[in-house]
Amino acid sequence: MLLLQIWDPIGVTEIDHDILDPTKWGEVEGWEAEYDAYIPAVTELLHGPDATNEIAVYLGGIRTRNMAVRPRPEDDRRAAEAIVAWYEQAYAP
């Protein structure tokens, strides 16, 4: 759900307010599966030398190709920065 919380190019959280409520996760179907499908690639990119840029490009591709919405590289970059910051905080030595 981290990805959906910080990167929501089609406004899923505006359509389905319950999706971010952990007590409702058993009832919410569909949206989380789509966003969860992107996590393995993001996780792999986190280990690269230029993780922020690579994740931003990856998210931008999903936004424009998979979701068919207009490019917003600044939003993709902010999301990538947040993902990398979370990862570094969560897994800092």
Secondary structure as UniProt FT lines:
FT   HELIX           2..6
FT   TURN            9..10
FT   HELIX           12..15
FT   HELIX           17..20
FT   HELIX           22..24
FT   TURN            25..27
FT   HELIX           31..36
FT   TURN            37..38
FT   HELIX           39..46
FT   TURN            49..50
FT   HELIX           51..61
FT   HELIX           62..66
FT   HELIX           73..90
//
